[in-house]
Amino acid sequence: MTALAYMLLGAAIVLGLFLILARVASFAAQRPEDYAGTGPAFDLRTHLDGPIRCEGVIYGPLGRVASRFTGDFEGRWDGNRGVMTEHFQYDSGNTQDREWRLELGNDGQVRAEADDLVGTGSGRQSGASLRLCYNIRLPKEAGGHVLSVTDWMYVTPGGVVVNRSQFRKFGIKVAELVATLQKVKA
């Protein structure tokens, strides 16, 4: 075997180990079932209902803070169907308005639609968590790219929801978001 063949074989082995590690011990390796029986139980109809205040940070591909934001949300539910409107204010001065249309199945499955999604998002509530996966099209001023997103939301014992999202392009993480969502007291 030549030196080039050994080098290519070594690179293939390292890549293979990296991919296995990413599937077994990373953000993507979590499953909703991992949180079954944890509490308090996450229920979209309870935790994302009424006025909600959001505060968060977006990290770029190198892990540095790229943006900070606040948001005012309003969740409204009719049985297992809900609408969540979101108004974001970014540290750049930009604002963004979004609307999620959500449907919760009796088995904890979640279906999600929004105008900037490509297709329909799907997820599952389990214990104190919710996982939601979808493809989002960024605004034209942000490049118009389509990114694959995995959202994980976890309910704390005090009822605050912590959201951690990863955004990927061609399987490579290009951004991460961490935010808190807290119901506004009347």
Stockholm file with secondary structure:
# STOCKHOLM 1.0

chainA/1-186         MTALAYMLLGAAIVLGLFLILARVASFAAQRPEDYAGTGPAFDLRTHLDGPIRCEGVIYGPLGRVASRFTGDFEGRWDGNRGVMTEHFQYDSGNTQDREWRLELGNDGQVRAEADDLVGTGSGRQSGASLRLCYNIRLPKEAGGHVLSVTDWMYVTPGGVVVNRSQFRKFGIKVAELVATLQKVKA
#=GR chainA/1-186 SS CCHHHHHHHHHHHHHHHHHHHHHHSSGGGCCGGGGTTCSSCCCHHHHTCEEEEEEEEEECTTSSEEEEEEEEEEEEEETTEEEEEEEEEETTSCEEEEEEEEEECTTSEEEEECTTBSSCEEEEEETTEEEEEEEEECCGGGTCCEEEEEEEEEECTTSCEEEEEEEEETTEEEEEEEEEEEECCC
#=GC SS_cons         CCHHHHHHHHHHHHHHHHHHHHHHSSGGGCCGGGGTTCSSCCCHHHHTCEEEEEEEEEECTTSSEEEEEEEEEEEEEETTEEEEEEEEEETTSCEEEEEEEEEECTTSEEEEECTTBSSCEEEEEETTEEEEEEEEECCGGGTCCEEEEEEEEEECTTSCEEEEEEEEETTEEEEEEEEEEEECCC
//
